[in-house]
């Protein structure tokens, strides 16, 4: 476990750097909104496009990981939707519930990709990229529907459709897959520029993760916040490993599936929470707790998963 812990430590040190820089007077506060938007609209899509454009879609192991990830997300989403009647009777309001749904089902691609690259190299990076390609569309579609449904605003299917087709992650993934499968030639200097952007995505993405955390909000978490943490960091990996095993995954394939389930929630969900009238403060607090606790839980997951799989 020590080797895994040491492999993950640099990732979390960059997250800590983001926390420190956000609170430092050295950097203009307006910088962070720009960096967040730049990461969301340019850097992360570049990484997804580059990964999908070069992914080996003939690799059955990668396809199996992707299929297992889709099933895992569907199972978790269905289970958390099933909790709504119980939570409503307990006094949980719709805005908080929609943020609970997001924080328990979203996963932070920046963290997963960085850890995969550090622990498993290009093979791990490709597997995580395949997981992202598989679940980006169904997951974002589900989340948008849930956010609109619980927003208290008029439920417009046209708006839901627009949000989906304009999502930069979905667009970049679809374009990368199209280039790959249709063998569309891309001018080498253009692909090299995309590669440079994708290289910057991991480090800058981790810094934005740290900058978006709100440590003070996490000092006295509510029971609902702790439930969101438990669902994401404990239940999600267990469900993923169980589904992976049932589909015959083993070794690195199962480990990367477990990693995608074990990382904390995505920070861009905070932006969506604000846009859809959800409880954004609750989202920020849960995300902060998850990042802190995942520093200890991810090494456990990455250590146990190979043993469970007999790898």
N, C-alpha and C positions, 0 to 999 in steps of 0.2 A: 504493500500500500504506500510505502514511503516514496517509491519511484513515481507512482501515479500522482501523489501529492506534490512532489517536486516539479512534475511536468505541468501541473495546473497552476502552481504558484505564480509564474510569470504573468499568466492571464489575469489573475486577480490583483497583481501588483499594478497592472495597467488600469484596471478598474479603480483602484485606490488613487492612482494618479489623477484620474478624471474627477474623483470626489474632491481631492485637494485643489486642483486647478479651478474648479467651479467656485470654490470658496475663497480663492486667492484674488487679491486686487490687481494682480499682474495682467489678467485677461479681461477685456471688456465684456460685461455681462451679455451684450447683444450678440456676441460671437456664438454663444451656445445654441441659440435658436437656428442660426444659419448652418452650423455644423450638423445639427440634428436633421434638418431638412436636406442638406447635401448628402448625408449618409443614406437617408431614406429614399431620395429620388435619383441619386447618381451612384454612390459607392456600392451599396448593397446590391442594386440591380446589375451593376457591372460584374460583380463577383458571381452572381447567379447565372448571368448570360455566359460568362467565360467558362464556368463549370459545366453548364448544360451543353454548350457548344462542343466540348471535348469529352463529354461523358461517354462511357462504353455501355450503350443500351442493349448490347447483346449479352452482357454479363448477367446471367440468371440470378446470381447472388444479390447483386444490386437491385434487381427488380423485386426479389423476394423481400428485401429490407423495405423497399418503398411500399409494397403491398401491406406488410405488417404495420407500417407506420400509419397508413390510411385507416386500417381496422382499429388500431389503438386510439386514434383521435376520435373516431366515430363512437367507440365504446365509452370513452371518457366524457365526450360531449353529451351523449344520451344519459349517462349516469348523473351528471351535474344538472341537466335539465329536469331530471326526475326528483332532484332535491328541492326544486322551487316551491312546491306546495307545502313541504315541511318547513322550509325557511320562512315562507310568507306567514304561516301560522305563528312562527316564533318572533315575528315583528320585523323581519328583514325587508327593507324597502327595495323597490325595483332597481333604482340606480346602483345601489350597493351590490345587488345580486348580479347585474350585468357585468360589473367589474370583477366580481368573484368568478363568473364564468370565464372571462378573459384570462385572468391571472392563473386559473387552474388548467386551462387548455392551451394557451399560447406557449411557445418556447423560443428562447433567445438564440437565433441563428448565429449571431456574432460569436457568442461564447462557445456554442457547439462546434462551429467551424475552427475556431482558434485551438480548442482542446484536441479536436480530431487531427489537425495538422501537426500538433506537437506530439501526440501519443501514437498516431498511426500513419503519419505521412500522407502522401498523395492518395493512397487507397482509402484511408479514413475520410479524407476531405471529399473524395468522390461519393462515398456512401452517404455522408451527411448531405451533400448536394442533391443526391437522388431522393433522399427523404424530403428535403425542402421542396423539390420539384413535384413530388407526389402529393404533399398535403397543403401546399400554399393555396391552391384554388378552393378545395372543399373547406378548409379551415376558415379562410377569410370570408367565404360565402356564408358559412354558418354563423360566424361572429357578427357579421354585418346584420344578418337577419335578427339575431338575438338582441343586438344593440338597438335596432330600429323598433323591435317589438316592445322592449322594456323602456324605451326612451320617453314615453308619454306624449310623443308627437304623432302627427299623422303618419300612417304606415304606407309609404309609397314604394311600390315594387319597382317603379321606374328608377327611383333614387338608388335602391339596392343594386339594381343591374348596373347603373352607372358607376357606383363605388367599386364594384367588382372588376369591370372591364378597364377602369383607369388605375387600378392598383399597380404601382411600378414593379412590385415583386412578381405579380402574375404576368405582366406584359414581358418582363425580361426573361422569365422562365420559359414562356411560350415561344419567344423569339429564338432563344438558345436551342430549344428542342427542335424547332423548325429548321434552323441552320444545320444542326447535326443530322437529322433524319433525311432532309432533302438535299444534303451535300451542297448547300449554297456557299459559293466561294466568297470569302471576305478578304479584302486587301490587307496584306500583312501588317503594314504600319497601323492600320485601324485596329486590328486585333491586338497589336502590341500596346497601343494606347489603352485599350480596355483592360489588358492584363495589368498595366501599371495602376490603373484605378482599383482593380480588384485586390492588388497587393496592399494598397492603402486602406482598404475597407476593414480589414480585421483589426488593426491597431486603433484606427480612429473610431471604429464602431465600439470597441471596448471602452474607450475614453468617454464616448457619449453615454454608454451605460452607467458609468460612474457619475457623470455629471447630472444624470437624471434622477439619481437616488436622493431620498430625503430621510437622512439618518434619524433626525429628531422625531419624525412621525412614527418610527418603528420602535421607539423605546418602550411604549406602553400599548402593545397591539391588542386589538379586540379579539374576542373569540372567533368572530367571522374571519378576521385576517389570518388567524392561526389555522382555521379550517382550510383556507385557500392555500396556505403554505403546505399543509399536510397532504392535500389532494395532489398538488403539483410535484412535490419533491419525494413523497413516499408512495402514494397510490399509483401515480402515473408510471414510474419506472417498473413497479411490480406488474402492472397490467401489460406494459410493453414487453417485458421479458416473458411473461406467460404466453402472450400471443405469438411472440417470436419462436418460442420453443414448440408451440403447437404447429407452426408452419415449417419446422425443421431447421431453423437457423442455428448457427453455432459459431464459435470463434469470434473473429473480428466483426462479422455481420451482426451478431447478437449484441456485442459490446457497443457498436456504434448506434444501434437501435436504442439500447438502454441509455446511452449518452444523450441522444436527442430528447428522451423523455425526462432525464434527470436535471437538465439545465433550468435555470430560473425563467420566468416569463419574459416576453419581449417588451422592451421599453416603448416601442411605437404604439403599443396598446393604450398608453397614457394619453397620447394625442387623440386616438379614436374615442377614448372615454370622454374627453372634453368636447369633441365634435358631436357626440351623440347624447349629450346630457346625462351621462353616467356619473358615478362617483369617482372623479379623477384623483382626489386626495387619498381615498381608500386604495386605489390602484397603486399609487406611488408608494404608499406605506407597505403594501404587500410585496411589491417588487423589491423594495429595499431589504426586507426580512429574508426573502427568498435568496437574494444574492449572497447575503451574509451566511445563511445556513448552508447553501449549496456548496460553499467553499469546503465544508466538511462532509457533506453527503455525496457529492460527485465522486470523490476518491473511493468511497465505500461501494458505490454502484459499479464503478469501473473495475474494482478488485473482485467483487463477487460474481459479476455477470459471466466471466469466462469459466469460473468454477461450476456455476449452475449449468452452463452449456457443455461442460466437459471439455472446454477448450484450453 
